[in-house]
Amino acid sequence: MEYCTLVGRITEISCLVNLPIRAQAPIDDAAFAPSHPARPAPIEQDEQLIASIESDLDARLRYAAGEVVLTNRRILARAASGPWASWPIAASSALTLSDHAGVGHLELSTDEGLQAVWHFTLGMLPAAQRLLESFEALRRGAPMQSGTTAVRCDRCGADIPDEAEECPRCEAETGTAPSTWTLFRLWRFAQPYRGQLLLGLILTIASTAATLVPPYLTMPLMDEVLIPYQNGKPIDTGLVTLLLSGLLAAALIAWSLGWARTYILALVSERIGADLRTSTYDHLMKLSLQYFGGKRTGDLIARIGNETDRICLFLSLHLLDFLTDVLMIAMTAAILISIDPWLALVTLTPLPVIVWMIHLVRDRLRHGFEKVDRIWGEVTNVLADTIPGIRVVKAFAQESRESGRFREANEHNLAINDRVNRVWALFSPTVTLMTEIGLLVVWAFGIWLVSKDQVSVGVLTAFLAYIGRFYTRLDSMSRIVSFTQKAAAGAKRIFDILDHVSSVPESSQPVRVGPIRGRIELRNVGFRYGSRSVASGINLTIEPGEMIGLVGHSGSGKSTLVNLICRFYDVTEGAILVDGIDIRSLALADYRRNIGLVLQEPFLFFGTIADNIAYGRPDASREEIIAAARAAHAHEFILRLPHGYDSLVGERGQALSGGERQRISIARALLIDPRLLILDEATSSVDTQTETEIQKALDNLVRGRTTIAIAHRLSTLRQADRLVVLDRGRVVEQGPHDALMQHEGHYYRLYQAQLRNVDTEDPPPWPVAAQGGRISTHN
Amino acid sequence: MPDGRLRYIDEAGQQHDQVMPVRAFPISSPGKGFSLLSADGHELLWIDSLADLPEGERELIDTALTGREFMPEIKRLLSVSGFVTPCTWAVETDRGETRFVLKGEEDIRRLNAHTLLIADNQGIHYLLRNLNGLDRQSRKLLDRFL
């Protein structure tokens, strides 16, 4: 390759207008004395404030407060608490707004050149846009109308519907963080099962009470049978039989009640879990493409699968145990106090200590478990990344690298788990130690009381029997901490999905439409992806039945435009109207039913070919499916398959070629008889032979419908009524092929380049040089 | 361009107005690899290192870059409004103190073992270059999100 060498000549041609803001023509000197920050803009009596923005960055893009104010006569500005500078509108020739990488720039120039540039973060952009609009209106001498325009949001600039107080879009964006008590939000799902839950609760109380009977019976057994026997009295067989059968009965009742409550509550919790999964999935389906673009598949699968399972387990097992424990403790405490308040007091003393300990460890464990969850997501993400891309992995012989990546994620997982377990491992033995110490205290105090004849041996035995259970329950109770934390973390991740508001929200009062006519109008459409502006100022009208070809380099915004028209994303500026109605006010499903989409990579779901063709209209008859397949030139090859229309396709199904899959997806689009047809590179992934076949199928599809076709191969757009040439998110040219060729503009160059590429595969050399040319500034 | 527009005259004497210098590796290697793009986005000139340029030009490009690039580098976390997203972070950056809203944990991306790239709800990216260089308090806050 030959590099061009450039000869360097260095001069500065014109001056760089240096910033920050420089006062040019102060109208009133007195008004421009240095002011302190709280001082408002020096607006005169007869002057009217029209718009203002905070320029929160200085010339070197460091955070610094500033202000730009537009009045009906001039533009005022100042940096931080500096003096105000002003420029009369009459003398200002232009105000331009641009943005790049999250920073907006507003430039003011007069005939003498660039006067000032203000910088601000993207949040101010809508406000800046309004300032600019007002400025231009003033320059044209148009009177500032007020009150006639709809209320607009300060932050995003979207129109605020009358019924809403705040902008619904911004509300969704900044929304407050969900509370830590996320688990209580599960009540929403538990509510339908109130009855069963109540029954379960009653059974729990009853069965717990039944388990508390046996220790109580040890008291008379000791005091009235065993100790009198030791003192020489014979055993009262009748009393012993009574007491022992009481013990057996209590055990049997506790067993049957325990079975009933476990069964009922497990039943309920399974249902709650199932409802939770279903609603999460339902909600997920309604979210916009933007949401799916930002999430990894593995993470979403883990959330819906594992987390709901974990919550379910928590509800059916751990929460139930916890409830039983609490009841048991409360009842035991009541019984103990009723027998002997002093001994009860001593017995219960370690309880607050243990509660305090649980509280202490709780926080650390929760963070730990949240971390474990996230790390687990990372591990599954590696899988979700690699398995679909296995062909690439193998082709580049990177198996060991992917293994390494997995090992690394796994080791990370291990390290985090180790850290959590360190705290966790300490927890249980400590509780056990407390139990032993508690028993020791009761023994000591009890023996002392017995020696003073304050309590009988039977009472002491009963106490020891009670707290034996009591403390073991505390031990298992302490475990609820981690289970609750895990479940809460899971619930939070589920509610993260449920709380997410679709970025293409259904209108609050959607306009229902049947078949549309197909007239599409794009009014000053702009779209921003994150901080990157991918389309701006697009104006385009498509008549019903017209076929439009979208042309441009990759990345020029063709697919974006199509996504906007399908309303997979909402425009950030301007509006898209179909038959004169803003698509944002249409019912989403009604609108999409009018759209037929044929993508570059047709996606077939697992199922039969017939199912796949009827995907958009599951009620279609066999005749309709066959008619659609015939029109899509798919009928014959389908018949050649061993199972005809019943052949299974999709993942794990019959292998079909790219062209065959494409014709099935064309049949799918044909079947719903859409008014608006979108062909996104429908033929670019197949060879020329197949393309001709697909083209024939497409010809049937296009007839009489408003069609928007994207094609990289310009030759496939021959039939288009009009070609729209896009370049870096803007419409640069439009017209029929011949006219555009004559014009010798963008389209001409694209066309020529494609012709040339067929001849020569050599890319043109690009200039590479450290020295060369001359860089300078100009106004 | 905001701070005066750059003009580039190539070897053939052709004049290009409103050219735009960009870094090829703004994060991993900000000091090496620059390109001069024309107003319609075509590469005019590749510059391996700014040191190769004469003084005057270097300054011009430097000024243009500082006026355009915006990726605040987080030096310290002052506070976060909560540990569940969305939450508001108050941070000290190399460009002064600021606040931003973090939409979700997935907006914190790990570029390598020590570097994080955090995107806020407006799509502005904040760079955290050295995780180990953070003070204890910041590390503690950040740890809850990682």
Chai-1 contact restraints between the chains, C-beta under 6 A:
chainA,res_idxA,chainB,res_idxB,connection_type,confidence,min_distance_angstrom,max_distance_angstrom,comment,restraint_id
A,L6,B,D10,contact,1.0,0.0,6.0,A-B,restraint_1
A,L6,B,E11,contact,1.0,0.0,6.0,A-B,restraint_2
A,V7,B,E11,contact,1.0,0.0,6.0,A-B,restraint_3
A,I10,B,P54,contact,1.0,0.0,6.0,A-B,restraint_4
A,I10,B,G56,contact,1.0,0.0,6.0,A-B,restraint_5
A,I10,B,E57,contact,1.0,0.0,6.0,A-B,restraint_6
A,I13,B,R7,contact,1.0,0.0,6.0,A-B,restraint_7
A,L16,B,G4,contact,1.0,0.0,6.0,A-B,restraint_8
A,V17,B,G4,contact,1.0,0.0,6.0,A-B,restraint_9
A,R60,B,T66,contact,1.0,0.0,6.0,A-B,restraint_10
A,L61,B,F70,contact,1.0,0.0,6.0,A-B,restraint_11
A,R62,B,R95,contact,1.0,0.0,6.0,A-B,restraint_12
A,R62,B,G96,contact,1.0,0.0,6.0,A-B,restraint_13
A,Y63,B,R95,contact,1.0,0.0,6.0,A-B,restraint_14
A,Y63,B,G96,contact,1.0,0.0,6.0,A-B,restraint_15
A,Y63,B,T98,contact,1.0,0.0,6.0,A-B,restraint_16
A,H100,B,R68,contact,1.0,0.0,6.0,A-B,restraint_17
A,A101,B,F70,contact,1.0,0.0,6.0,A-B,restraint_18
A,G102,B,F70,contact,1.0,0.0,6.0,A-B,restraint_19
A,G102,B,I124,contact,1.0,0.0,6.0,A-B,restraint_20
A,V103,B,F70,contact,1.0,0.0,6.0,A-B,restraint_21
A,H105,B,P2,contact,1.0,0.0,6.0,A-B,restraint_22
A,V117,B,P2,contact,1.0,0.0,6.0,A-B,restraint_23
A,L122,B,Q122,contact,1.0,0.0,6.0,A-B,restraint_24
A,G123,B,Q122,contact,1.0,0.0,6.0,A-B,restraint_25
A,E173,B,N121,contact,1.0,0.0,6.0,A-B,restraint_26
A,T174,B,V101,contact,1.0,0.0,6.0,A-B,restraint_27
A,A177,B,G82,contact,1.0,0.0,6.0,A-B,restraint_28
A,A177,B,V84,contact,1.0,0.0,6.0,A-B,restraint_29
A,A177,B,C87,contact,1.0,0.0,6.0,A-B,restraint_30
A,P178,B,V84,contact,1.0,0.0,6.0,A-B,restraint_31
A,H367,B,R144,contact,1.0,0.0,6.0,A-B,restraint_32
A,G530,B,G123,contact,1.0,0.0,6.0,A-B,restraint_33
A,S531,B,G123,contact,1.0,0.0,6.0,A-B,restraint_34
A,S531,B,I124,contact,1.0,0.0,6.0,A-B,restraint_35
A,W766,B,E43,contact,1.0,0.0,6.0,A-B,restraint_36
A,P767,B,L45,contact,1.0,0.0,6.0,A-B,restraint_37
A,V768,B,W46,contact,1.0,0.0,6.0,A-B,restraint_38
A,A770,B,I47,contact,1.0,0.0,6.0,A-B,restraint_39
A,A770,B,D48,contact,1.0,0.0,6.0,A-B,restraint_40
A,A770,B,D52,contact,1.0,0.0,6.0,A-B,restraint_41
A,G772,B,E11,contact,1.0,0.0,6.0,A-B,restraint_42
A,G773,B,Y8,contact,1.0,0.0,6.0,A-B,restraint_43
A,G773,B,I9,contact,1.0,0.0,6.0,A-B,restraint_44
A,G773,B,D10,contact,1.0,0.0,6.0,A-B,restraint_45
A,R774,B,I9,contact,1.0,0.0,6.0,A-B,restraint_46
A,I775,B,L6,contact,1.0,0.0,6.0,A-B,restraint_47
A,I775,B,Y8,contact,1.0,0.0,6.0,A-B,restraint_48
A,I775,B,E57,contact,1.0,0.0,6.0,A-B,restraint_49
A,I775,B,L60,contact,1.0,0.0,6.0,A-B,restraint_50
A,S776,B,R7,contact,1.0,0.0,6.0,A-B,restraint_51
A,T777,B,G4,contact,1.0,0.0,6.0,A-B,restraint_52
A,T777,B,L6,contact,1.0,0.0,6.0,A-B,restraint_53
A,H778,B,R5,contact,1.0,0.0,6.0,A-B,restraint_54
A,H778,B,R7,contact,1.0,0.0,6.0,A-B,restraint_55
